[in-house]
Amino acid sequence: MKNKHEWLYQLRKCSNKETLEKVAESNRYKLSDDELEMFNSAADHRLAELTMNRLYDKVPARVWQFVR
């Protein structure tokens, strides 16, 4: 089972939101509940990075207001 950081490293290959959404949709039905929780956490993190056009080890709280 992958952890959040492993998923995040894989999701960083997604260079735009559309690609990230496609990957998220395809994994939604393939993963167990525990794996899906880790994946969704990493996908949200990657979405914040794409929105702000910066990489983060930990996403600052102020950034989440810009993520949709």
Backbone as a ProteinNet text record, in pm:
[ID]
protein_1_A
[PRIMARY]
MKNKHEWLYQLRKCSNKETLEKVAESNRYKLSDDELEMFNSAADHRLAELTMNRLYDKVPARVWQFVR
[TERTIARY]
84.3	0	88.7	58.4	135.5	91.2	187.7	151.4	128	94	59.9	175.3	296.7	411.8	438.9	422.3	441.6	336.7	212.3	108.3	139.9	184.8	215.7	325.6	431	538.7	485.4	395.2	336.8	246.1	167.8	74.9	146	268.3	342.6	374.6	352	365.1	249.4	140.6	25	57	59.5	100.5	-16.7	-139.4	-255	-371.5	-470.9	-583.7	-665.7	-677.6	-757.8	-697.8	-566.9	-499.4	-515.7	-499.8	-516.1	-657.3	-757.6	-895.7	-917.7	-857.2	-870.1	-807	-689.4	-620.8	-702.7	-754.8	-835.8	-960.8	-1024.8	-1146.5	-1117	-1005.7	-973	-935.7	-876	-836.5	-950.1	-1052.9	-1162.2	-1226	-1232.4	-1299.5	-1202.1	-1073.6	-973.4	-915.5	-924	-855.2	-948.8	-889.8	-966.9	-991.9	-1073.6	-1106.7	-983.4	-894.5	-773.2	-681.6	-665.2	-581.1	-641.7	-773	-841.1	-823.8	-823	-801.7	-662.8	-561.3	-424.9	-415.6	-478	-474.8	-542.6	-661	-733.5	-656.2	-589.5	-507	-394.3	-329.6	-222	-276.1	-393.3	-453.1	-490.3	-543.3	-573.8	-446.8	-342.2	-212.5	-162.8	-170.6	-124.8	-210.9	-340.1	-428.8	-389.2	-353.1	-305.8	-177.1	-86.9	37.6	9.7	-79.9	-113.4	-181.2	-266.7	-337.1	-240.1	-143.2	-49	77	91.7	208.6	338.8	334.1	450.5	443.5	560	565	573.8	504.4	502.8	532.4	613.4	626.3	500.9	458.9	333.8	261.3	137.4	60.7	20.6	56.3	16.8	-135.4	-186.3	-331	-391.1	-318.3	-370.9	-394.2	-328.9	-340.7	-476.1	-535.1	-657.7	-774	-770.1	-879.6	-883.1	-771.3	-764	-794.1	-796.8	-816.4	-965.6	-1004.6	-1146.1	-1156
-118.5	0	124.7	217.7	341.6	439.2	518.8	623.8	754.4	859.5	986.9	1039.7	1030.9	1085.5	1008.8	879.5	799.9	835.7	853	896.4	1035.2	1124.4	1261.2	1262.6	1184	1177.6	1129.6	1034.1	984.3	1090.6	1160.3	1260.6	1385.8	1406.8	1522.8	1510.9	1394.9	1379.3	1448.2	1472.7	1542.5	1691.9	1746.9	1886.6	1983.7	1933.2	2023.1	1957.6	2038.4	1990.9	1884.4	1896.5	1800	1659.9	1651.4	1521.8	1465.1	1550.3	1507.2	1453	1519.6	1473.8	1338.4	1317.2	1188.6	1075.9	1102.1	1001.2	971.8	1076	1058	976.7	1005.8	932.8	785.4	757.6	617.9	538.9	604.8	536.1	524.8	603.1	606.9	469.9	388.2	258.5	141.9	169.3	63.2	42.6	144.1	141	103.8	45.2	16.9	148.5	144.2	266.3	332.2	252.8	308.4	368.4	297.2	347.8	473.4	475.6	590.3	714.6	697.3	810.8	871	785.9	833.7	900.6	838.1	892.3	1029.3	1041.2	1168.8	1278.9	1245.2	1342	1392.2	1300.4	1337.4	1415.4	1377.5	1448	1591.3	1610.7	1746	1828.8	1767.1	1833.8	1877.5	1785.9	1817.4	1925.9	1925.6	2029.1	2166.1	2171.9	2297.4	2343.3	2250.1	2285	2338.7	2273.8	2319.5	2456.1	2477.7	2605.2	2719.7	2696.5	2801.8	2802	2700.7	2688.1	2681.2	2610.1	2589.5	2449.7	2396.1	2267	2291.7	2211.4	2223.8	2089.1	2091.8	1973.6	1961.9	2075.7	2084.3	2207.9	2190.6	2301.5	2396.5	2526.8	2623.8	2639.5	2666.3	2678.2	2788.6	2896.7	3009.2	2973.3	2869.6	2829.5	2765.7	2698.4	2621.9	2709.6	2838.9	2926.9	2945.8	2920	2936.7	2808	2695.4	2565.6	2539.3	2504.6	2474.6	2340.7
0	0	0	-89.3	-99	9.1	55.6	149.7	72.7	144.7	80.5	-3.9	47.3	-25	-154	-150.1	-272.1	-377.3	-334.5	-428.2	-481.8	-393.5	-435.3	-540.3	-519.5	-618.7	-753.2	-750.6	-875.3	-938.6	-857.7	-909.5	-959.8	-919.2	-969.2	-1117.6	-1175.8	-1321	-1393.1	-1321.8	-1379.8	-1383.9	-1504	-1518.8	-1525.6	-1525	-1523.5	-1448.9	-1419.1	-1338	-1409.5	-1541	-1616.4	-1607	-1621.4	-1610.6	-1470	-1370.2	-1231.1	-1208	-1262.9	-1247.1	-1314.2	-1431	-1500.5	-1419.4	-1363.7	-1282.5	-1156.7	-1094.6	-973.6	-1004.2	-1115.3	-1152.6	-1178.9	-1244.7	-1275.3	-1149.9	-1051.7	-928.4	-827.5	-844.2	-746.9	-724.6	-828.8	-818.4	-806.4	-816.9	-811.3	-671.5	-586.8	-458	-343.6	-239.5	-117.9	-44.4	59.3	133	193.9	254	314.9	209.2	98.8	-9.5	-71	-82.7	-141.4	-55.2	75.7	166	145	134.6	108.8	-28.1	-127	-262.7	-268.5	-208.3	-210.6	-140	-32.7	38.1	-52.3	-122.4	-214.4	-333.8	-383.5	-497.1	-458.7	-338.8	-291.5	-278.7	-227.4	-214	-352.1	-448.4	-584.5	-647.4	-621.3	-673.2	-617.9	-491.5	-432.3	-500.4	-528.6	-597.4	-737.1	-810.1	-945.3	-942.1	-844.4	-832.8	-806.4	-718.2	-680.4	-767	-851	-938.8	-858.7	-746	-658.9	-600.8	-566.4	-497.8	-347.6	-271.1	-125.2	-61.2	45.7	130	215.8	269.4	344.6	293	252.8	196.1	308.9	297.1	399.5	406	523.7	544.1	457.9	435.8	358.3	211.9	162.8	22.2	-7	90.5	66.2	23.1	55.3	13.2	-138.2	-206.8	-351.7	-427.7	-358.6	-423.3	-440.4	-562.6	-591.2	-657.9
[MASK]
++++++++++++++++++++++++++++++++++++++++++++++++++++++++++++++++++++

